[in-house]
Each structure stands twice: as structure tokens, then as C-alpha cells.
């Protein structure tokens, strides 16, 4: 039997029993390291699993993100859950299916190829007797290494199940929309509630604290104070919540010295100390007739999840259990152990669903808080961050600047291209490049040193994500100025650098086309050879009525943006129609996405729609503000996001490609949407906006 | 002020609150939650949200901001959509409170809840239960609201996942269903 190459997640979790078990009968246990973050991945992965095993979704016992029970699949991030997590499930469960078919044939005493599986039942054309997975539990050895072969893959034909490609309803939404379902809703016996006491700049240190006064606040049973880590604990959540604000008044803080007063993003970012590296170079420079140059920027952006971070922790017989809505349970487990200076074998992390997660938010930090407080007090702890902490203490999406220079030949084609990026890190997660990266661990007595930042290198890229253009531009060079220390803490926010880089690149393509007097859609197609991109752009143009663009009334604009996320993920094109008055009113958005074979079409459309709306909010409204002492955008009044009456009509189409590898699409829409807005604005207003967000104040500036 | 008037009614002469001391008066308050008459023994100034979640263990109402700005904690109190983080227990005394757990008992609430499932009008789903409450309260008194009226109700809610398009579609579905029933 020839052994095929195994996916990376199988190589790192090689045992079949890591992925498939018959220990929860009559249900079939399927384990994954990829966790539900509000993106609907649980349902999509279950569809893949069900089709491999011939099960209905209700027959699966699903175990996700439990460090004792699930495989370690790194972070649930980068739009890789279907691409990598799904591919691993196919291989592991394919092997399990193959073994179960063999065992069933033996038990029924029939040839292997007469067995078929449907709805969890093994049957053969030769006999009337049928078997379930439970009937096979004693005859299949799962304590073996996973292999893949052509024979194993071929046994898929014996399965009668076709859930992949169907828009199945999400099972998790039924409980979420009617009662308890989130981490916030769980409780432990004898549990205490905890709240952190902290400054509005997270790396502030305590100068002095009146602990006696805090202890006297109603409901405060214990105060946990270690270095600059300060928390209150009590059994009544309402009282502890009320005490949080009062306790804050009992502390004198010192904010870190490197925090400078806020200035415009472009000026701030290019003035900070930074590296200088040619990150990518390709082709040969040719002589050109025209040079065009432009610079774009984005500010710090907040995750701003509607639900605040929450975690539970307790120590039982020397084992610390932490319940968390983290993206990386195994990585978090290891770093909590480092932070608490105890052996990793004494820590377990169990994933529970949280509110919307768009990247490295506060989930990991609150888990450390819970762990430290539980360990210090010996009590089972539930801790929840406040809205203010959520908007000030959570890592922010990194600001950045990107400058493009295009040189054009006399045929109006780009022949030399340079992009130059300035940005702090876009990844500073626990466990990222082996670093601790937990806020609380930097605060406690015997504080762990604040970890150095290191951005994600190409080809995935952090600040450089999508900085390499896929357009056929001849010579290309990408230069990176990595900023080791920004005024505020940054880490992964949906799309990382791709949001700015695609906004910039797709704005710039329009600028060059306009300079050369060419239609911006045709100009893009002239620089594309990939047929998938061209098909997508043609469909998008016909959907949005691009050909009638010139006949739109005055004050209205239609603009486009297009990219392949990470240059390896899903393709997404977006067109936006808007009105420019005292502010920007977006009327309609059209999008086309090619994500290869689509597992759950409605789930993917939901992600694209959400990416578009979130991007409109970032692009039109959002900017973190601060002064020398603190982050000042600390509530929904000072950090406004998109409101219902600002929401456009949105139409999304998928170019489904059955049999073609699935591509992650969860982050594909944001960059193209931002560019489409800026490009539409040029038609509506006759002015180019290059620096985000496009607030009424910004519009007033560029019109002047 | 309602708070003072309320204390006065109960024969209390003053309410003490300063930086270091808040008076928590543990009293019994009667209210109806999802059709069930209940007595709550909690300080009267406890935010209704915590009473519902912790004392009465109905977890389908969510904390979002604690200041009435995001709508995640919205419940229906005597037919009105109210933000329960911003409302104290005494204000719900002897009133009828409906949460996500009780929506299915109400014909309109049931339609709203089902329409959100059918349209998959959620991503993380954290903000949705509050929205279900506002939409139900609105449609019960106004089954065919003008767009501005609907926007006014929805603008009390924030959604970060960007599910707005589907939420609006689910509401359209309910409005069509209600009006079809009326005609039939």
C-alpha cells in the first residue's frame, strides 16, 4: 500500500486516536484543534467529517480545542481552518473509515468492496445484517499511526453522504439564540467572580495602592495584588462589578515612558525607529517613460467585540484547568505554564465559545488573569473584562503606511513596481515564535520581561501580507520597515497587513489607470494572466453594472477592489456604490468570491458579508485615540462602529469549484472593500482619499 | 427622581452612597420572568441583568458594555425593550420580564427567533438575543414599521461581526409572515 504525503497537522498529531475515537457511543467522537470563533467553522468541519465517515451531524460527538482530548492544530487563524484543519480531518477520518469498513466486512463475513456506509450504518449487498460504529468499537485498533493511500482514499466511494457543498444550518446557533451557550454562561461549583483593576494604558505600573480601602468595598472578599497585577474577588458579580470602578480610584499608576502624544498615523509611523529590509525582489528592472507614486495609511484599529473577554479557572489536586475562548488552546496552555512558572503537564486548557473573535484579542490575557487569581486564592474563578478594558487593554490591529511606485512603459503597462511598508508587528500571540506574550505575566511580581516583537515573515506575512502584488508588473521589489515598538500594543486583527496593503494597492491601481486615462477594470485585467481572477472580475462587473458607471448621476461613485487573500487564499472582488455628501453614504455593495470547493455556501457568504460590513466600519469610522497617559477611545461613544442605518444592500456570489482545493475566505473581503470605497469616492467627489479612516473630518480636509 | 420617590414609598428616608460605601439593601422583589412569578432576594439597586443571569440563572441575556450603549442585554419589560444592564431591579418590581428563554412562548417572539435561525442571521450570535427582544417588542405593537422606526429600534444595538444584512432580511421575513397571517 503506497503511503501518500500527510498534511502537516497529521504529522504533528500522528495517532489515529488523536482525531477519531469510539469512546462516546452511540456517537462517534471526532476531535479537532480548530475552534468555533463565531465564524461557523464547527458546522463546516462537521460536514467534512460526516462525509468521510457516512454520518449525520447529530451522530458526531464533537471535541474541539481541549488540550487533553484534541489534536494540537496551532491557532485557529489565517483563514486556514478549512484549508488545513479540513484537509487533516479528511486524511485521519479516511483512515478510520477504511479500518472500520475492513472490520465490518470481517464481522459480516462479506467482501470488503460490498460494504457501504450511510447514516452511521454499515451494510452489504450480500447479507441483511447491518452494523453500527458501536458494533465495531472492539475490533478496530485506533492506537496506530495515521497513513494515507490510494486504497484508503478510494474507500470514500463506499460512503453515501453528500453534506459538503450544502448550506446546512448551524446547530450552535439554536442554543445561542435561546439561552446559555457562551463561556460567559458557564459556572463552577463554589465559583467566585473576579475583576481586574488596571489603568487605561495596559503597560502602566502601580506607584501606590490603598489595599485596605479596596478590601472594604462591598462584595470584595479578596484582593489579589502582585507587582502591577491587581484583582478583586467576590461571590456576587453585581457587587464586584460595582467595586471595580471604585477600586480603580484607589490606585496611582505610572504610564510607560515611550507613549507619545497621538499625531497623524502617517507622520507617527514613519518617524518611529524601524528596520530596513528588502523582503522580496523579482524580475529585472526596465527603462520606463513615466513614474507614479502614492502613499496610504491606516490607524490602530480595535477588535471591539460586543462580548467582553471571559475565562474560568480552578486548581484541583494540583492541576490547573482553564476554560477559554482562545484561538490556540495548546499554545496558551504552554504559555500559562511559563507565566505561572509551573510544569505544562499541570495545566489544561478547554475551549468554550466566546463572542466574535477577529484575531488575537483579549481571550488569552483574561485566561492568564483567571489562572493567576485561581492559583493565588485557591478558589474557582470566573473573570470578565469590562467594556473599557476590552477597548483599551486588548491588543490593537497594527497601524501602517504603504508607499507604491509604479513605472510604466509607452504601451501603458506597468513594468517596474516597488512597495514600501512601515508597520509594527501584526502577531504577538502567546506562543508566537516561542514567546510568552501574556499581559498579566508582564504585570505580576517577578514580572516576565515584555517580549520582543517579531512580525510574521513572508510568504504569509504580517505587515507584508499581500504587499507582493500578483499583477503582472515585470520587476517587483518589496521593502519593509518593521517597527519594534509602537505607542500601543499590537497583534493580529482580521487580515493583518492585508487590509492596508490591499486598500493601498487597489487604490493605487486605480490611480495609475486614471493617470494613463484607462478604465480601471480593463487596466487590472491587462495586468492579470490568471483565468480565475479574470472570470471573477467579469462576473463582478456584470453584477454591479460596471459598464454603466459613466452614466451615474453626479455625487455618486462606483468603485472596485480585488485581491487574492495572502496571495494563496480565496479570491475576492468587491464593487461599492456610494454617495458623498457631508459624509459617505454607502448604498450598495456587490462581491464575488472564489474559494475553490465550498463546504457550506451560506456560511461562506455570511463571512464575506460580515467582512464587507466590518471593513466599511473600519474604513469610514474607526481609529483608536490616546494621549500620554491612556487610551481615550475607551467606550462606544469614543470608539463608534457602524450603525444599522448606515448598512448598505449587500449581494454576494460564489464561484464554486467542486473538486478544486478549498481556500480560506474569512478574511478575503476587507481589503477589497476599503479600496472599492476609496475608488468610488474619486468618482463621487473628484478627490482621492489615501489615509484612513474616511470620516467627515477627513473628507473636509481633502476637499479643502 | 424616580429612585428617590421609590425609596420614599418604601419608607426609607435617604439613600447612602459615596466613594467608599454603597448601601446594598437586600429585599425581596416580585417579578414575572417568562411567565413565571418569582421572588428575588437581592439588593434593589442590582442591575436587572445580573439578577436575570445570576440570581434567576437565565443566561440568554448577555453583558456587553454595562452602560446601555450596545443593546446586548436588552430584555422586554412590560412590553418595552429595555437595556437590563442600565436598569435596576426595583424598576422591574411587579413587572413582566421576557428574555430569550421565553421568546418561544410568544407568537411573535417565536416567529422572530425562528426567522433569525432560518436566515442564519448571526455569526458569533452574542448581540443577537438583545436584537430579538427589540424586534419582538417593536413588531408586537407595530407589525409593519416604517424603515426609520425600525432603524431607531436597531440603532440601539451594535453588531461587530457585520451580520446586519441578514438581521434586516430576517426582520423582513417576519414582517411578511405577520402581515400574511393578518390577511389570511
HADDOCK unambig.tbl for C-alpha pairs under 7 A between the chains (distance, minus, plus):
assign (segid A and resid 37 and name CA) (segid B and resid 124 and name CA) 6.81 0.50 0.50
assign (segid A and resid 38 and name CA) (segid B and resid 123 and name CA) 5.02 0.50 0.50
assign (segid A and resid 38 and name CA) (segid B and resid 124 and name CA) 3.53 0.50 0.50
assign (segid A and resid 39 and name CA) (segid B and resid 123 and name CA) 5.80 0.50 0.50
assign (segid A and resid 39 and name CA) (segid B and resid 124 and name CA) 6.63 0.50 0.50
assign (segid A and resid 40 and name CA) (segid B and resid 123 and name CA) 6.82 0.50 0.50
assign (segid A and resid 169 and name CA) (segid B and resid 120 and name CA) 6.94 0.50 0.50
assign (segid A and resid 173 and name CA) (segid B and resid 125 and name CA) 6.91 0.50 0.50
assign (segid A and resid 176 and name CA) (segid B and resid 125 and name CA) 6.31 0.50 0.50
assign (segid A and resid 177 and name CA) (segid B and resid 100 and name CA) 6.83 0.50 0.50
assign (segid A and resid 177 and name CA) (segid B and resid 125 and name CA) 6.92 0.50 0.50
assign (segid A and resid 177 and name CA) (segid B and resid 128 and name CA) 6.84 0.50 0.50
assign (segid A and resid 177 and name CA) (segid B and resid 129 and name CA) 5.81 0.50 0.50
assign (segid A and resid 178 and name CA) (segid B and resid 60 and name CA) 5.99 0.50 0.50
assign (segid A and resid 178 and name CA) (segid B and resid 100 and name CA) 4.92 0.50 0.50
assign (segid A and resid 178 and name CA) (segid B and resid 101 and name CA) 5.13 0.50 0.50
assign (segid A and resid 179 and name CA) (segid B and resid 58 and name CA) 6.90 0.50 0.50
assign (segid A and resid 179 and name CA) (segid B and resid 59 and name CA) 5.60 0.50 0.50
assign (segid A and resid 179 and name CA) (segid B and resid 60 and name CA) 3.74 0.50 0.50
assign (segid A and resid 179 and name CA) (segid B and resid 100 and name CA) 6.22 0.50 0.50
assign (segid A and resid 179 and name CA) (segid B and resid 101 and name CA) 5.53 0.50 0.50
assign (segid A and resid 180 and name CA) (segid B and resid 59 and name CA) 4.78 0.50 0.50
assign (segid A and resid 180 and name CA) (segid B and resid 60 and name CA) 5.20 0.50 0.50
assign (segid A and resid 185 and name CA) (segid B and resid 59 and name CA) 5.62 0.50 0.50
assign (segid A and resid 217 and name CA) (segid B and resid 20 and name CA) 6.24 0.50 0.50
assign (segid A and resid 217 and name CA) (segid B and resid 21 and name CA) 6.51 0.50 0.50
assign (segid A and resid 218 and name CA) (segid B and resid 22 and name CA) 6.92 0.50 0.50
assign (segid A and resid 238 and name CA) (segid B and resid 46 and name CA) 6.37 0.50 0.50
assign (segid A and resid 238 and name CA) (segid B and resid 50 and name CA) 6.02 0.50 0.50
assign (segid A and resid 246 and name CA) (segid B and resid 19 and name CA) 6.58 0.50 0.50
assign (segid A and resid 305 and name CA) (segid B and resid 160 and name CA) 6.00 0.50 0.50
assign (segid A and resid 306 and name CA) (segid B and resid 64 and name CA) 5.58 0.50 0.50
assign (segid A and resid 306 and name CA) (segid B and resid 126 and name CA) 6.97 0.50 0.50
assign (segid A and resid 306 and name CA) (segid B and resid 127 and name CA) 6.64 0.50 0.50
assign (segid A and resid 306 and name CA) (segid B and resid 159 and name CA) 6.77 0.50 0.50
assign (segid A and resid 306 and name CA) (segid B and resid 160 and name CA) 6.24 0.50 0.50
assign (segid A and resid 307 and name CA) (segid B and resid 63 and name CA) 6.80 0.50 0.50
assign (segid A and resid 307 and name CA) (segid B and resid 64 and name CA) 5.09 0.50 0.50
assign (segid A and resid 307 and name CA) (segid B and resid 126 and name CA) 6.49 0.50 0.50
assign (segid A and resid 308 and name CA) (segid B and resid 64 and name CA) 6.50 0.50 0.50
assign (segid A and resid 355 and name CA) (segid B and resid 124 and name CA) 5.60 0.50 0.50
assign (segid A and resid 355 and name CA) (segid B and resid 126 and name CA) 5.44 0.50 0.50
assign (segid A and resid 356 and name CA) (segid B and resid 124 and name CA) 4.84 0.50 0.50
assign (segid A and resid 356 and name CA) (segid B and resid 161 and name CA) 6.34 0.50 0.50
assign (segid A and resid 386 and name CA) (segid B and resid 65 and name CA) 7.00 0.50 0.50
assign (segid A and resid 387 and name CA) (segid B and resid 64 and name CA) 7.00 0.50 0.50
assign (segid A and resid 387 and name CA) (segid B and resid 65 and name CA) 4.90 0.50 0.50
assign (segid A and resid 609 and name CA) (segid B and resid 162 and name CA) 6.95 0.50 0.50
assign (segid A and resid 610 and name CA) (segid B and resid 161 and name CA) 5.54 0.50 0.50
assign (segid A and resid 610 and name CA) (segid B and resid 162 and name CA) 4.10 0.50 0.50
assign (segid A and resid 610 and name CA) (segid B and resid 163 and name CA) 5.64 0.50 0.50
assign (segid A and resid 611 and name CA) (segid B and resid 162 and name CA) 6.88 0.50 0.50
assign (segid A and resid 613 and name CA) (segid B and resid 162 and name CA) 4.90 0.50 0.50
assign (segid A and resid 614 and name CA) (segid B and resid 160 and name CA) 6.86 0.50 0.50
assign (segid A and resid 614 and name CA) (segid B and resid 161 and name CA) 6.62 0.50 0.50
assign (segid A and resid 614 and name CA) (segid B and resid 162 and name CA) 5.40 0.50 0.50
assign (segid A and resid 636 and name CA) (segid B and resid 69 and name CA) 6.59 0.50 0.50
assign (segid A and resid 643 and name CA) (segid B and resid 155 and name CA) 5.87 0.50 0.50
assign (segid A and resid 643 and name CA) (segid B and resid 158 and name CA) 6.65 0.50 0.50
assign (segid A and resid 644 and name CA) (segid B and resid 151 and name CA) 6.34 0.50 0.50
assign (segid A and resid 644 and name CA) (segid B and resid 154 and name CA) 6.14 0.50 0.50
assign (segid A and resid 644 and name CA) (segid B and resid 155 and name CA) 5.55 0.50 0.50
assign (segid A and resid 644 and name CA) (segid B and resid 164 and name CA) 6.63 0.50 0.50
assign (segid A and resid 645 and name CA) (segid B and resid 151 and name CA) 5.66 0.50 0.50
assign (segid A and resid 645 and name CA) (segid B and resid 155 and name CA) 6.96 0.50 0.50
assign (segid A and resid 650 and name CA) (segid B and resid 165 and name CA) 6.89 0.50 0.50
